[in-house]
Amino acid sequence: MKIVVVGLGGVGGVVGGRLAAGLGSEEHEVVFWCRGETLRVVASEGLRVLGADGTRTACSARATHDIADVKGAGLLVFATKGYHLEDAAREIAPALNAQTVAIPLLNGVSAPAILEKYHCDALGGCVYISAHVEKPGTVRQVGSVQRVFFGKQGVGLEENTTRYGHIQRLLAKSGLDVTLTERIDVEMWSKFVFLSPFAGVTALFELSISQVLAKPESFETVKQMINEIEALARAKNIALPQNIAEVTLEKARAFAPLTKTSMQIDREKGRPMELEHLIGYVRDEGRTLNIPTPAYDAVYKGLMGK
């Protein structure tokens, strides 16, 4: 099978590196779809993944931005930023067909709907990996967690296993902790209920997760945002746990002191933020479904004005 990893940021670098190191053979081909300096470095020197234990893995795979190298792919793993997904899918669209399986491993919950527009077999995906790009072609993984959930929403477990069990086994061979589930919507939204509020509040208040929890104004804001996004999820019939708000706050308390979110770091460094995908999406969907989102409105307005 030809496997194409689209985007070599933190998540794409770790997943792509794992796949290239574990599956690169005559039977399976791993291709990195990237551009710019990352493409130049990876094409000439390979992808370097620095592990939490200090080990270094140099991964050799075809790095390309040529659509001809993508044709015939059986699996595409999208690991772009949310604001790059549409453009990446549009570029790769000529190589896609109804049998091409596409798994998005990026922030937010809107990716499957975006990919479905490009006539591929778009699944849902959710990933737990902490990693960042140190320099083009070099990714550092922080910690050892590398969990991936994926599946087709609206399809039972037996049918998911029949259709995609071979992909689960393939991904697991690379060393990733992979779960194929018929409840991918719940997995995606459970992560989103944590990620979205804390991304917005840490970026706006310029505070780490632990500092947000410690200060009354930011804590009240994040609690209200959690309540609003939970109400939206339930309006969409997402079967979240009844105690999702408490679970989310406990998850936040488990983070190491002074941990920052990726949106906060992006804002600090003057990089584009995933504002529309993480905050604007909840605001817009709330308006569509008549779910009030005053805290989201305020955070969105604050980040837009900065």
C-alpha atoms as one frame of an Amber mdcrd trajectory, in Angstrom:
protein
   0.000   0.000   0.000   1.117   3.542  -0.713   0.667   5.752   2.357   0.918
   9.519   1.986   1.472  11.718   5.048   0.308  15.251   4.290   2.147  17.791
   6.440   5.318  17.261   8.486   4.643  19.347  11.550   4.826  17.824  15.026
   2.091  15.206  14.596   2.834  14.533  10.933   6.527  14.203  11.670   6.055
  11.630  14.430   3.375   9.645  12.598   5.211   9.860   9.288   8.501   8.942
  10.893   6.958   5.949  12.620   5.352   4.769   9.402   8.506   5.224   7.341
  10.690   3.463   9.897   8.258   0.621  10.516   6.648   0.029   7.130   9.108
   1.138   4.478   9.506  -1.942   2.283   8.684  -3.341  -1.111   5.187  -4.105
   0.195   4.454  -0.615   1.566   5.605   2.791   0.378   5.510   5.883   2.592
   5.453   9.300   0.915   5.834  12.685   2.656   3.807  15.481   1.036   5.474
  18.739   2.058   6.909  21.906   0.585   9.491  24.666   0.968  12.514  24.211
   3.171  11.011  21.110   4.784  10.775  19.443   1.376  14.348  20.380   0.495
  15.787  19.091   3.765  13.754  15.877   3.985  14.365  15.038   0.311  18.118
  15.350   0.743  18.706  14.320   4.368  15.603  12.424   5.488  13.244  13.156
   8.370  14.732  13.184  11.863  12.488  12.371  14.825  13.980  13.012  18.263
  12.362  10.784  20.860  11.561  11.550  24.474  14.368   9.207  25.538  16.916
  11.103  23.468  17.038   8.586  20.626  17.161   9.840  17.073  15.383   8.195
  14.194  16.313   9.144  10.647  13.479   8.185   8.324  14.021   7.739   4.629
  10.913   8.140   2.475  10.008   9.937  -0.710   9.443  13.617   0.001   7.471
  15.338  -2.719   5.107  18.047  -3.822   4.440  16.358  -7.155   0.923  14.991
  -7.599   2.299  12.117  -9.690   3.969  10.707  -6.557   0.621  10.599  -4.747
  -1.395   8.762  -7.380  -2.342   5.243  -6.395  -2.269   5.973  -2.662  -4.471
   3.712  -0.570  -4.219   5.837   2.569  -3.723   9.541   3.137  -2.986  10.820
   6.643  -3.681  14.549   6.859  -1.664  16.210   9.636  -1.776  19.849   8.557
  -2.905  22.853  10.522  -6.651  23.334  10.217  -6.303  26.442   8.054  -4.151
  24.505   5.540  -6.414  21.461   5.202  -8.690  22.760   2.454  -5.787  23.848
   0.258  -3.909  20.587   0.810  -6.979  18.509  -0.033  -7.630  20.581  -3.134
  -4.046  20.110  -4.341  -4.152  16.357  -3.834  -7.698  15.927  -5.160  -6.596
  14.812  -8.666  -5.015  11.730  -7.092  -8.057  10.791  -4.995 -10.932   8.441
  -5.731 -13.807   6.898  -3.818 -11.568   4.075  -2.563  -8.828   6.344  -1.197
  -9.051   6.317   2.615  -8.299   9.695   4.217  -7.710  10.056   7.967  -7.352
  13.577   9.415  -5.165  13.871  12.512  -5.500  17.553  13.306  -7.198  19.851
  15.760 -10.935  20.421  15.647 -13.905  18.374  14.455 -14.634  19.784  10.993
 -11.954  17.926   8.989 -14.067  14.917   7.839 -16.693  17.210   6.325 -13.985
  19.143   4.478 -12.365  15.983   3.097 -15.697  14.496   2.003 -15.963  17.254
  -0.597 -13.011  15.755  -2.458 -14.605  12.386  -3.275 -12.493  10.185  -1.026
 -13.440   7.799   1.780 -13.122  10.371   4.567 -12.912   8.992   8.106 -12.753
  10.731  11.448  -9.508  10.845  13.359  -8.159  11.926  16.717  -4.553  11.929
  17.906  -2.737  12.381  21.213   0.903  13.199  20.501   2.966  16.037  21.944
   5.608  17.093  19.432   6.967  20.174  17.712   9.223  21.112  14.821  12.706
  22.116  16.004  13.807  23.055  12.505  12.773  22.004   8.994  13.161  18.247
   8.755  13.599  17.720  12.511  10.707  16.945  14.889  10.958  16.446  18.633
   8.427  14.260  20.443   7.731  15.237  24.060   6.631  12.297  26.199   5.867
   8.787  25.035   2.110   9.011  24.356   1.238   8.398  20.694  -2.396   7.354
  20.581  -4.470   7.417  17.414  -8.237   6.892  17.133  -9.973   6.592  13.791
 -13.151   5.252  12.247 -16.109   5.909   9.987 -18.860   7.856  11.696 -22.326
   6.315  11.370 -20.948   2.831  10.681 -20.999   0.062  13.296 -17.869  -1.543
  14.720 -18.250  -4.737  12.702 -18.486  -2.814   9.436 -15.615  -0.541  10.476
 -13.491  -3.595  11.180 -14.394  -5.180   7.855 -13.538  -2.037   5.914 -10.602
  -0.653   7.865  -9.210  -3.405  10.073  -6.256  -3.811   7.706  -5.403  -0.133
   8.180  -5.519  -0.480  11.953  -3.115  -3.424  11.774  -0.870  -1.553   9.372
  -0.648   1.544  11.569  -0.086  -0.560  14.688   2.956  -2.189  13.076   4.658
   1.196  13.142   4.513   1.330  16.935   1.538   3.679  17.234  -1.195   2.885
  19.760  -4.135   2.643  17.335  -7.847   2.211  18.091 -10.473   1.675  15.401
 -13.827   2.812  16.770 -17.402   3.340  15.657 -17.587   6.196  18.211 -15.041
   8.429  16.522 -17.369  11.410  16.873 -17.293  10.995  20.670 -13.486  10.707
  20.675 -13.081  13.791  18.518 -15.535  15.889  20.504 -14.189  14.757  23.883
 -10.794  16.111  22.867 -12.358  19.219  21.317 -14.257  20.055  24.512 -10.892
  20.362  26.234  -8.787  21.771  23.430 -11.055  24.533  22.175 -11.788  26.388
  25.442  -8.250  26.134  26.786  -6.703  27.138  23.459  -8.833  30.256  23.348
  -8.391  31.291  26.980  -4.644  30.640  27.210  -4.082  32.630  24.014  -6.329
  35.547  25.004  -5.223  35.881  28.632  -1.598  34.988  27.839  -1.587  32.395
  30.618  -0.535  28.754  30.834  -3.133  26.067  31.541  -2.286  25.972  35.245
  -2.431  29.777  35.477  -5.842  29.817  33.768  -7.126  27.446  36.451  -5.648
  29.571  39.240  -7.005  32.994  38.257 -10.743  33.718  38.830 -11.478  35.620
  35.598  -9.813  33.152  33.240 -11.165  30.164  35.176 -14.750  31.425  34.932
 -14.291  32.104  31.224 -12.973  28.633  30.480 -15.746  27.012  32.545 -18.401
  28.950  30.617 -16.794  27.970  27.310 -16.796  24.306  28.349 -20.504  24.561
  29.143 -21.214  26.225  25.798 -19.297  23.704  23.696 -20.898  20.830  25.618
 -24.348  22.272  24.842 -23.399  22.471  21.159 -22.166  18.865  21.114 -25.379
  17.620  22.720 -27.437  19.604  20.202 -25.536  17.662  17.540 -26.420  14.389
  19.332 -22.819  13.615  20.302 -23.012  11.063  23.129 -20.457  12.676  25.417
 -20.133  11.389  29.003 -22.538  13.146  31.343 -19.626  14.393  33.455 -17.596
  15.710  30.502 -17.176  19.162  32.093 -15.672  17.707  35.277 -13.508  15.296
  33.276 -12.238  18.176  31.152 -11.210  20.274  34.136  -9.488  17.289  35.735
  -7.624  16.688  32.492  -6.423  20.290  32.600  -5.283  19.955  36.214  -3.158
  16.943  35.259  -0.936  18.995  32.953   2.517  19.988  34.146   2.732  23.521
  35.590   3.125  26.307  33.016   2.106  24.095  30.065   1.038  26.222  27.111
  -1.386  25.355  24.311  -0.291  25.375  20.685  -2.596  28.341  19.942  -0.988
  30.317  22.736   2.486  29.523  21.417   1.473  30.410  17.860   0.174  33.781
  19.027   3.295  34.475  21.068   5.487  33.762  18.043   3.351  35.817  15.690
   2.280  32.784  13.660  -1.214  32.186  12.262  -3.632  30.735  14.825  -6.284
  28.065  14.246  -8.821  30.629  15.408 -11.600  29.761  12.973 -11.273  25.988
  13.422 -11.062  25.989  17.215 -13.090  29.038  18.278 -14.953  30.377  15.248
 -16.395  26.940  14.452 -18.160  26.738  17.842 -19.388  30.313  17.516 -20.757
  29.764  14.008 -22.347  26.384  14.745 -23.910  27.823  17.875 -25.616  30.482
  15.801 -26.828  27.875  13.300 -28.347  25.696  16.045 -29.521  28.568  18.286
 -27.061  27.658  21.057 -25.923  30.813  22.906 -22.126  31.191  23.023 -21.417
  34.523  24.772 -18.049  33.391  26.174 -16.940  32.117  22.780 -18.119  35.366
  21.190 -16.043  37.394  23.642 -12.902  35.272  23.257 -13.221  35.271  19.459
 -13.638  39.040  19.396 -10.695  39.488  21.755  -8.353  37.340  19.674  -9.508
  38.908  16.413  -8.716  42.334  17.800  -5.207  41.442  18.876
